[in-house]
């Protein structure tokens, strides 16, 4: 069962990168004001973009939800025209993309986040998860219905994953052994926190199932009210 603790401010959670870094290489503006940002992938301070992707620079996703390096093991994660688990020693890549059938077309699910656990990597997409065993590179893809919009997901134990939805007050647990959703419920009491707009992920410490989240409410004037919680 989900537990919450209201906190006054966010802690300075930051899982530092020791070997893998993304170095800004420039940007360009394309049609309709779309801005494309280019990076190089540095491993041990050497540019290894060519070895990994066959190009001098890449377009890639990079934000606070995307952890790009395992804190203790020889693994990284790069999202560039796909989602890839990488080995920084031999530059091998494992593709983690997940597709859904939409109107007779296969559409790649949208990336939300990446997080490393001691023995697993968890890829979080808008309506799917990919759990990768780091010892075997065996992947388990978990797909959800199209009405699911995931903000964050995390292991609460070795067999169960807590999923928090973005633009709602709903959460649920996915049981890996049973292969199904269990214990769907509201995150907070809507009598205490009415007019919920969304939940926003703000941080998770390595080797922990304690997650910091921000709850956004909208009052009658469409002004936002923020409340911070530690969820476990």
PASEBA-1860 file (N, C-alpha, C; in nm, 3 decimals):
! residues 232
1> XXXXXXXX> 0.084/-0.119/0.000/0.000/0.000/0.000/0.088/0.125/0.000 ~ 0.049/0.224/-0.079/0.127/0.345/-0.090/0.118/0.426/0.040 ~ 0.233/0.484/0.079/0.240/0.569/0.198/0.294/0.705/0.156 ~ 0.241/0.810/0.220/0.281/0.946/0.187/0.323/1.021/0.311 ~ 0.419/1.109/0.292/0.459/1.202/0.398/0.477/1.340/0.336 ~ 0.401/1.435/0.385/0.413/1.571/0.334/0.547/1.630/0.378 ~ 0.618/1.695/0.285/0.747/1.756/0.317/0.743/1.903/0.277 ~ 0.820/1.984/0.348/0.817/2.129/0.324/0.892/2.168/0.198
9> XXXXXXXX> 0.997/2.093/0.165/1.078/2.126/0.047/1.141/1.998/-0.006 ~ 1.189/2.005/-0.130/1.254/1.891/-0.192/1.398/1.881/-0.143 ~ 1.447/1.759/-0.130/1.587/1.740/-0.095/1.671/1.748/-0.222 ~ 1.800/1.757/-0.206/1.890/1.772/-0.321/1.935/1.636/-0.371 ~ 1.837/1.555/-0.416/1.869/1.423/-0.469/1.938/1.439/-0.604 ~ 2.056/1.381/-0.617/2.127/1.385/-0.744/2.217/1.263/-0.753 ~ 2.187/1.173/-0.847/2.270/1.057/-0.870/2.377/1.096/-0.971 ~ 2.499/1.114/-0.924/2.605/1.171/-1.007/2.657/1.071/-1.109
17> XXXXXXXX> 2.707/1.123/-1.220/2.766/1.042/-1.325/2.918/1.049/-1.315 ~ 2.981/0.935/-1.309/3.127/0.930/-1.297/3.196/0.903/-1.429 ~ 3.136/0.816/-1.512/3.203/0.776/-1.637/3.136/0.832/-1.761 ~ 3.002/0.841/-1.760/2.929/0.877/-1.881/2.874/1.019/-1.867 ~ 2.897/1.099/-1.971/2.846/1.236/-1.972/2.795/1.271/-2.112 ~ 2.694/1.357/-2.117/2.646/1.411/-2.244/2.699/1.553/-2.256 ~ 2.772/1.580/-2.363/2.832/1.711/-2.383/2.759/1.784/-2.495 ~ 2.710/1.903/-2.465/2.636/1.984/-2.562/2.725/2.020/-2.681
25> XXXXXXXX> 2.672/1.997/-2.803/2.748/2.025/-2.924/2.685/2.134/-3.012 ~ 2.564/2.173/-2.981/2.501/2.277/-3.061/2.353/2.248/-3.082 ~ 2.288/2.338/-3.155/2.146/2.322/-3.181/2.110/2.387/-3.313 ~ 1.993/2.351/-3.364/1.940/2.415/-3.483/1.788/2.423/-3.472 ~ 1.730/2.523/-3.536/1.585/2.539/-3.535/1.531/2.494/-3.669 ~ 1.438/2.401/-3.664/1.377/2.348/-3.786/1.239/2.409/-3.805 ~ 1.162/2.354/-3.893/1.031/2.409/-3.925/0.941/2.409/-3.803 ~ 0.846/2.503/-3.801/0.747/2.518/-3.694/0.813/2.546/-3.560
33> XXXXXXXX> 0.931/2.607/-3.562/0.998/2.646/-3.439/1.057/2.531/-3.359 ~ 1.067/2.412/-3.418/1.121/2.296/-3.347/1.272/2.311/-3.330 ~ 1.320/2.300/-3.205/1.461/2.313/-3.177/1.523/2.175/-3.158 ~ 1.628/2.147/-3.232/1.699/2.020/-3.223/1.832/2.045/-3.153 ~ 1.858/1.969/-3.046/1.981/1.984/-2.968/2.070/1.863/-2.993 ~ 2.200/1.889/-3.010/2.296/1.782/-3.039/2.394/1.766/-2.923 ~ 2.428/1.639/-2.894/2.523/1.607/-2.789/2.627/1.507/-2.839 ~ 2.739/1.503/-2.768/2.835/1.395/-2.781/2.829/1.311/-2.655
41> XXXXXXXX> 2.862/1.183/-2.668/2.865/1.093/-2.553/3.010/1.074/-2.511 ~ 3.041/1.120/-2.389/3.176/1.105/-2.336/3.179/0.989/-2.237 ~ 3.277/0.901/-2.254/3.300/0.792/-2.160/3.442/0.805/-2.109 ~ 3.457/0.819/-1.980/3.588/0.844/-1.919/3.657/0.962/-1.984 ~ 3.576/1.065/-2.016/3.620/1.193/-2.073/3.665/1.184/-2.219 ~ 3.647/1.070/-2.284/3.678/1.056/-2.426/3.547/1.049/-2.506 ~ 3.546/1.112/-2.620/3.427/1.113/-2.706/3.411/0.976/-2.772 ~ 3.303/0.906/-2.737/3.277/0.773/-2.791/3.147/0.769/-2.869
49> XXXXXXXX> 3.102/0.884/-2.917/2.975/0.890/-2.991/2.981/0.804/-3.118 ~ 3.093/0.813/-3.189/3.108/0.738/-3.314/3.104/0.588/-3.289 ~ 3.174/0.544/-3.185/3.177/0.400/-3.156/3.038/0.348/-3.118 ~ 2.959/0.431/-3.050/2.827/0.387/-3.004/2.720/0.399/-3.112 ~ 2.721/0.512/-3.184/2.609/0.542/-3.274/2.649/0.564/-3.418 ~ 2.779/0.558/-3.448/2.824/0.574/-3.587/2.814/0.716/-3.637 ~ 2.796/0.813/-3.547/2.786/0.954/-3.585/2.873/1.037/-3.491 ~ 2.908/1.158/-3.535/2.991/1.246/-3.453/2.912/1.311/-3.340
57> XXXXXXXX> 2.782/1.328/-3.362/2.695/1.388/-3.261/2.555/1.331/-3.278 ~ 2.478/1.334/-3.170/2.346/1.272/-3.173/2.242/1.364/-3.111 ~ 2.118/1.343/-3.153/2.004/1.404/-3.084/1.966/1.308/-2.971 ~ 1.952/1.359/-2.851/1.916/1.268/-2.741/1.834/1.341/-2.636 ~ 1.758/1.261/-2.562/1.675/1.314/-2.454/1.758/1.318/-2.326 ~ 1.748/1.429/-2.255/1.824/1.443/-2.131/1.749/1.535/-2.036 ~ 1.703/1.480/-1.923/1.640/1.562/-1.819/1.650/1.487/-1.687 ~ 1.588/1.543/-1.582/1.605/1.488/-1.447/1.540/1.351/-1.430
65> XXXXXXXX> 1.454/1.311/-1.522/1.392/1.179/-1.512/1.476/1.069/-1.574 ~ 1.579/1.105/-1.649/1.655/1.007/-1.726/1.792/0.987/-1.661 ~ 1.807/0.877/-1.589/1.936/0.843/-1.530/2.020/0.773/-1.636 ~ 2.140/0.825/-1.664/2.219/0.774/-1.776/2.332/0.681/-1.733 ~ 2.352/0.662/-1.602/2.463/0.577/-1.559/2.428/0.501/-1.432 ~ 2.462/0.371/-1.431/2.447/0.293/-1.309/2.551/0.340/-1.208 ~ 2.509/0.362/-1.083/2.604/0.416/-0.984/2.722/0.325/-0.952 ~ 2.706/0.192/-0.970/2.812/0.101/-0.928/2.851/-0.001/-1.034
73> XXXXXXXX> 2.770/-0.019/-1.139/2.798/-0.123/-1.238/2.827/-0.062/-1.375 ~ 2.873/-0.148/-1.465/2.922/-0.104/-1.596/2.807/-0.094/-1.697 ~ 2.711/-0.004/-1.670/2.597/0.013/-1.758/2.561/0.161/-1.767 ~ 2.508/0.198/-1.883/2.455/0.331/-1.902/2.327/0.325/-1.984 ~ 2.264/0.440/-1.998/2.141/0.450/-2.077/2.145/0.577/-2.159 ~ 2.120/0.564/-2.290/2.115/0.679/-2.381/1.988/0.668/-2.464 ~ 1.914/0.779/-2.473/1.795/0.784/-2.557/1.825/0.870/-2.679 ~ 1.850/0.806/-2.792/1.876/0.876/-2.918/1.817/0.795/-3.032
81> XXXXXXXX> 1.706/0.844/-3.089/1.633/0.770/-3.192/1.601/0.629/-3.143 ~ 1.571/0.619/-3.016/1.543/0.492/-2.952/1.597/0.495/-2.811 ~ 1.567/0.390/-2.735/1.614/0.380/-2.597/1.713/0.266/-2.588 ~ 1.835/0.296/-2.542/1.942/0.197/-2.546/2.012/0.183/-2.412 ~ 2.021/0.060/-2.364/2.108/0.027/-2.253/2.246/0.003/-2.314 ~ 2.349/0.067/-2.261/2.482/0.057/-2.321/2.583/0.001/-2.222 ~ 2.685/-0.064/-2.279/2.800/-0.108/-2.202/2.916/-0.014/-2.235 ~ 2.961/0.069/-2.142/3.063/0.168/-2.172/3.203/0.112/-2.193
89> XXXXXXXX> 3.220/-0.018/-2.169/3.352/-0.079/-2.190/3.370/-0.131/-2.332 ~ 3.264/-0.190/-2.388/3.277/-0.243/-2.525/3.183/-0.176/-2.624 ~ 3.108/-0.074/-2.579/3.020/0.009/-2.663/2.904/-0.069/-2.725 ~ 2.868/-0.182/-2.665/2.752/-0.256/-2.714/2.624/-0.189/-2.665 ~ 2.515/-0.210/-2.741/2.387/-0.148/-2.709/2.276/-0.253/-2.709 ~ 2.181/-0.236/-2.617/2.062/-0.320/-2.612/1.941/-0.230/-2.631 ~ 1.863/-0.256/-2.736/1.748/-0.172/-2.765/1.631/-0.208/-2.673 ~ 1.570/-0.104/-2.614/1.461/-0.124/-2.519/1.328/-0.068/-2.568
97> XXXXXXXX> 1.319/-0.033/-2.694/1.197/0.030/-2.746/1.076/-0.063/-2.732 ~ 0.961/-0.001/-2.707/0.834/-0.073/-2.699/0.736/-0.008/-2.797 ~ 0.661/-0.091/-2.869/0.568/-0.042/-2.970/0.425/-0.084/-2.935 ~ 0.329/0.002/-2.974/0.187/-0.027/-2.961/0.124/-0.018/-3.101 ~ 0.023/-0.099/-3.122/-0.050/-0.092/-3.249/-0.159/0.014/-3.237 ~ -0.153/0.117/-3.321/-0.251/0.224/-3.323/-0.302/0.240/-3.466 ~ -0.430/0.211/-3.487/-0.491/0.222/-3.620/-0.408/0.151/-3.726 ~ -0.375/0.026/-3.699/-0.302/-0.062/-3.791/-0.157/-0.020/-3.813
105> XXXXXXXX> -0.108/0.071/-3.731/0.031/0.116/-3.741/0.101/0.091/-3.609 ~ 0.226/0.047/-3.615/0.305/0.027/-3.495/0.371/0.159/-3.457 ~ 0.341/0.206/-3.336/0.390/0.335/-3.289/0.477/0.314/-3.165 ~ 0.595/0.376/-3.165/0.686/0.362/-3.051/0.635/0.441/-2.933 ~ 0.637/0.379/-2.816/0.591/0.445/-2.695/0.686/0.559/-2.658 ~ 0.631/0.663/-2.596/0.708/0.783/-2.562/0.786/0.763/-2.433 ~ 0.914/0.799/-2.435/1.000/0.785/-2.318/0.958/0.882/-2.207 ~ 0.955/0.830/-2.083/0.930/0.912/-1.965/1.055/0.921/-1.879
113> XXXXXXXX> 1.116/0.806/-1.848/1.231/0.809/-1.758/1.309/0.679/-1.758 ~ 1.425/0.685/-1.691/1.516/0.572/-1.681/1.573/0.570/-1.540 ~ 1.575/0.450/-1.478/1.630/0.442/-1.342/1.698/0.308/-1.321 ~ 1.818/0.314/-1.261/1.895/0.193/-1.232/1.875/0.149/-1.088 ~ 1.851/0.019/-1.073/1.854/-0.047/-0.943/1.980/-0.133/-0.939 ~ 2.005/-0.195/-0.824/2.128/-0.272/-0.809/2.144/-0.377/-0.919 ~ 2.037/-0.452/-0.947/2.045/-0.562/-1.043/1.955/-0.547/-1.164 ~ 1.880/-0.435/-1.170/1.786/-0.416/-1.279/1.792/-0.273/-1.332
121> XXXXXXXX> 1.745/-0.257/-1.455/1.719/-0.124/-1.509/1.569/-0.116/-1.538 ~ 1.509/-0.004/-1.501/1.367/0.017/-1.526/1.351/0.132/-1.625 ~ 1.298/0.100/-1.743/1.265/0.201/-1.842/1.117/0.233/-1.830 ~ 1.086/0.362/-1.817/0.949/0.407/-1.797/0.904/0.482/-1.922 ~ 0.800/0.431/-1.985/0.740/0.498/-2.100/0.601/0.549/-2.063 ~ 0.537/0.616/-2.155/0.406/0.675/-2.127/0.303/0.571/-2.087 ~ 0.303/0.455/-2.155/0.207/0.351/-2.121/0.269/0.211/-2.124 ~ 0.397/0.204/-2.090/0.464/0.075/-2.080/0.588/0.086/-1.992
129> XXXXXXXX> 0.635/-0.030/-1.947/0.760/-0.041/-1.870/0.845/-0.150/-1.933 ~ 0.977/-0.135/-1.919/1.070/-0.241/-1.960/1.165/-0.266/-1.844 ~ 1.161/-0.389/-1.791/1.252/-0.429/-1.684/1.362/-0.514/-1.744 ~ 1.488/-0.474/-1.726/1.601/-0.548/-1.781/1.688/-0.601/-1.669 ~ 1.710/-0.733/-1.671/1.800/-0.798/-1.576/1.943/-0.767/-1.621 ~ 2.020/-0.699/-1.538/2.154/-0.656/-1.579/2.254/-0.770/-1.584 ~ 2.223/-0.883/-1.524/2.313/-0.999/-1.530/2.298/-1.074/-1.662 ~ 2.175/-1.079/-1.715/2.148/-1.159/-1.836/2.105/-1.076/-1.956
137> XXXXXXXX> 2.069/-0.949/-1.931/2.011/-0.859/-2.032/1.875/-0.909/-2.082 ~ 1.814/-0.998/-2.004/1.678/-1.042/-2.038/1.581/-0.928/-2.008 ~ 1.491/-0.902/-2.104/1.398/-0.790/-2.093/1.255/-0.840/-2.073 ~ 1.183/-0.769/-1.989/1.040/-0.796/-1.972/0.965/-0.667/-2.005 ~ 0.887/-0.670/-2.112/0.808/-0.554/-2.152/0.667/-0.566/-2.096 ~ 0.621/-0.459/-2.032/0.489/-0.457/-1.970/0.409/-0.345/-2.035 ~ 0.302/-0.380/-2.104/0.221/-0.282/-2.175/0.088/-0.260/-2.104 ~ 0.042/-0.134/-2.108/-0.084/-0.099/-2.046/-0.180/-0.042/-2.151
145> XXXXXXXX> -0.305/-0.027/-2.111/-0.407/0.026/-2.202/-0.378/0.172/-2.237 ~ -0.442/0.219/-2.343/-0.413/0.352/-2.395/-0.458/0.465/-2.303 ~ -0.542/0.435/-2.204/-0.585/0.540/-2.111/-0.483/0.565/-2.000 ~ -0.377/0.485/-1.994/-0.272/0.502/-1.893/-0.172/0.608/-1.940 ~ -0.136/0.699/-1.846/-0.037/0.803/-1.874/0.057/0.808/-1.753 ~ 0.172/0.742/-1.764/0.260/0.724/-1.650/0.347/0.847/-1.626 ~ 0.352/0.891/-1.501/0.444/0.996/-1.460/0.573/0.936/-1.405 ~ 0.560/0.831/-1.324/0.678/0.763/-1.270/0.640/0.624/-1.224
153> XXXXXXXX> 0.740/0.538/-1.213/0.720/0.402/-1.163/0.846/0.361/-1.086 ~ 0.826/0.277/-0.984/0.942/0.235/-0.905/0.912/0.101/-0.838 ~ 1.018/0.023/-0.815/1.004/-0.104/-0.746/0.974/-0.078/-0.598 ~ 0.868/-0.142/-0.547/0.844/-0.137/-0.402/0.899/-0.262/-0.335 ~ 0.919/-0.368/-0.413/0.992/-0.487/-0.371/1.036/-0.558/-0.499 ~ 1.097/-0.674/-0.488/1.154/-0.739/-0.607/1.050/-0.788/-0.705 ~ 0.923/-0.796/-0.664/0.820/-0.853/-0.749/0.708/-0.755/-0.786 ~ 0.711/-0.634/-0.731/0.601/-0.541/-0.754/0.652/-0.401/-0.787
161> XXXXXXXX> 0.583/-0.337/-0.881/0.619/-0.202/-0.925/0.501/-0.109/-0.900 ~ 0.529/0.002/-0.833/0.427/0.105/-0.810/0.427/0.201/-0.928 ~ 0.311/0.225/-0.986/0.297/0.318/-1.100/0.213/0.437/-1.056 ~ 0.264/0.556/-1.081/0.193/0.680/-1.051/0.156/0.747/-1.182 ~ 0.028/0.776/-1.200/-0.016/0.839/-1.323/0.001/0.991/-1.314 ~ 0.013/1.052/-1.432/0.048/1.194/-1.438/-0.072/1.285/-1.416 ~ -0.163/1.290/-1.510/-0.272/1.387/-1.506/-0.397/1.328/-1.440 ~ -0.376/1.276/-1.321/-0.486/1.221/-1.243/-0.436/1.206/-1.100
169> XXXXXXXX> -0.519/1.145/-1.016/-0.480/1.118/-0.879/-0.472/0.967/-0.856 ~ -0.449/0.892/-0.962/-0.453/0.747/-0.954/-0.314/0.685/-0.951 ~ -0.302/0.575/-0.879/-0.182/0.494/-0.882/-0.226/0.347/-0.879 ~ -0.136/0.258/-0.917/-0.165/0.116/-0.908/-0.034/0.039/-0.900 ~ -0.044/-0.085/-0.858/0.072/-0.174/-0.849/0.062/-0.277/-0.961 ~ 0.177/-0.301/-1.026/0.184/-0.412/-1.122/0.263/-0.524/-1.058 ~ 0.200/-0.642/-1.050/0.264/-0.758/-0.990/0.332/-0.840/-1.100 ~ 0.465/-0.852/-1.093/0.541/-0.920/-1.197/0.513/-1.070/-1.200
177> XXXXXXXX> 0.491/-1.130/-1.085/0.463/-1.274/-1.082/0.323/-1.305/-1.134 ~ 0.225/-1.225/-1.094/0.088/-1.249/-1.140/0.063/-1.193/-1.279 ~ 0.148/-1.099/-1.323/0.134/-1.042/-1.456/0.009/-0.958/-1.473 ~ -0.028/-0.884/-1.367/-0.149/-0.803/-1.377/-0.143/-0.685/-1.279 ~ -0.235/-0.591/-1.301/-0.251/-0.474/-1.215/-0.328/-0.514/-1.090 ~ -0.278/-0.468/-0.975/-0.349/-0.489/-0.850/-0.352/-0.357/-0.772 ~ -0.443/-0.347/-0.678/-0.446/-0.237/-0.581/-0.446/-0.098/-0.647 ~ -0.542/-0.075/-0.735/-0.557/0.058/-0.794/-0.632/0.148/-0.698
185> XXXXXXXX> -0.585/0.272/-0.677/-0.646/0.360/-0.577/-0.605/0.504/-0.602 ~ -0.670/0.595/-0.528/-0.627/0.734/-0.527/-0.499/0.749/-0.445 ~ -0.416/0.846/-0.484/-0.292/0.870/-0.411/-0.320/0.949/-0.284 ~ -0.393/1.060/-0.297/-0.430/1.140/-0.180/-0.581/1.152/-0.173 ~ -0.630/1.191/-0.057/-0.772/1.215/-0.035/-0.812/1.344/-0.105 ~ -0.904/1.334/-0.201/-0.942/1.451/-0.280/-1.031/1.547/-0.201 ~ -1.080/1.506/-0.086/-1.148/1.601/0.002/-1.048/1.696/0.067 ~ -0.927/1.645/0.092/-0.821/1.728/0.150/-0.746/1.805/0.043
193> XXXXXXXX> -0.735/1.746/-0.076/-0.662/1.808/-0.187/-0.750/1.807/-0.312 ~ -0.845/1.901/-0.321/-0.935/1.903/-0.438/-0.868/1.965/-0.561 ~ -0.936/1.956/-0.673/-0.894/2.021/-0.798/-0.752/1.982/-0.837 ~ -0.726/1.852/-0.833/-0.592/1.803/-0.869/-0.571/1.814/-1.019 ~ -0.459/1.873/-1.056/-0.422/1.887/-1.196/-0.329/1.773/-1.238 ~ -0.218/1.751/-1.162/-0.127/1.644/-1.197/-0.026/1.621/-1.086 ~ 0.045/1.507/-1.097/0.160/1.475/-1.015/0.287/1.489/-1.099 ~ 0.396/1.535/-1.037/0.523/1.554/-1.108/0.635/1.486/-1.029
201> XXXXXXXX> 0.712/1.401/-1.098/0.828/1.337/-1.036/0.936/1.439/-1.008 ~ 0.997/1.431/-0.887/1.103/1.525/-0.850/1.232/1.459/-0.804 ~ 1.234/1.327/-0.784/1.360/1.264/-0.749/1.345/1.133/-0.677 ~ 1.447/1.046/-0.694/1.451/0.917/-0.626/1.597/0.882/-0.602 ~ 1.628/0.841/-0.480/1.765/0.805/-0.445/1.792/0.661/-0.486 ~ 1.916/0.634/-0.530/1.958/0.497/-0.564/1.939/0.404/-0.444 ~ 1.897/0.279/-0.474/1.874/0.177/-0.372/1.768/0.218/-0.271 ~ 1.668/0.289/-0.318/1.560/0.332/-0.229/1.428/0.327/-0.305
209> XXXXXXXX> 1.320/0.300/-0.233/1.187/0.309/-0.294/1.113/0.431/-0.240 ~ 1.189/0.530/-0.192/1.131/0.657/-0.149/1.144/0.757/-0.264 ~ 1.032/0.810/-0.309/1.028/0.898/-0.424/0.970/1.033/-0.382 ~ 1.029/1.140/-0.431/0.974/1.273/-0.404/0.890/1.319/-0.523 ~ 0.768/1.364/-0.491/0.673/1.404/-0.595/0.614/1.540/-0.559 ~ 0.571/1.611/-0.662/0.501/1.739/-0.643/0.357/1.723/-0.690 ~ 0.265/1.764/-0.606/0.122/1.764/-0.641/0.083/1.905/-0.682 ~ 0.025/1.917/-0.802/-0.023/2.046/-0.850/-0.175/2.048/-0.848
217> XXXXXXXX> -0.230/2.148/-0.782/-0.374/2.172/-0.784/-0.400/2.304/-0.857 ~ -0.518/2.316/-0.914/-0.560/2.439/-0.981/-0.684/2.491/-0.911 ~ -0.678/2.618/-0.865/-0.796/2.676/-0.800/-0.889/2.737/-0.905 ~ -0.993/2.804/-0.861/-1.092/2.859/-0.954/-1.037/2.961/-1.050 ~ -0.929/3.028/-1.012/-0.864/3.126/-1.100/-0.755/3.063/-1.185 ~ -0.750/2.931/-1.187/-0.648/2.856/-1.262/-0.506/2.885/-1.213 ~ -0.495/2.926/-1.089/-0.363/2.942/-1.028/-0.319/2.809/-0.967 ~ -0.189/2.781/-0.975/-0.137/2.653/-0.929/-0.099/2.656/-0.781
225> XXXXXXXX> -0.129/2.547/-0.713/-0.088/2.527/-0.573/0.000/2.403/-0.569 ~ 0.122/2.417/-0.518/0.216/2.306/-0.513/0.228/2.251/-0.371 ~ 0.229/2.119/-0.360/0.255/2.051/-0.233/0.352/1.938/-0.260 ~ 0.455/1.926/-0.175/0.556/1.822/-0.194/0.530/1.705/-0.101 ~ 0.554/1.584/-0.156/0.536/1.462/-0.078/0.654/1.368/-0.100 ~ 0.683/1.292/0.005/0.767/1.174/-0.011/0.673/1.055/-0.016 ~ 0.685/0.976/-0.123/0.596/0.862/-0.145/0.679/0.735/-0.133 ~ 0.626/0.637/-0.063/0.700/0.512/-0.044/0.604/0.394/-0.043
END
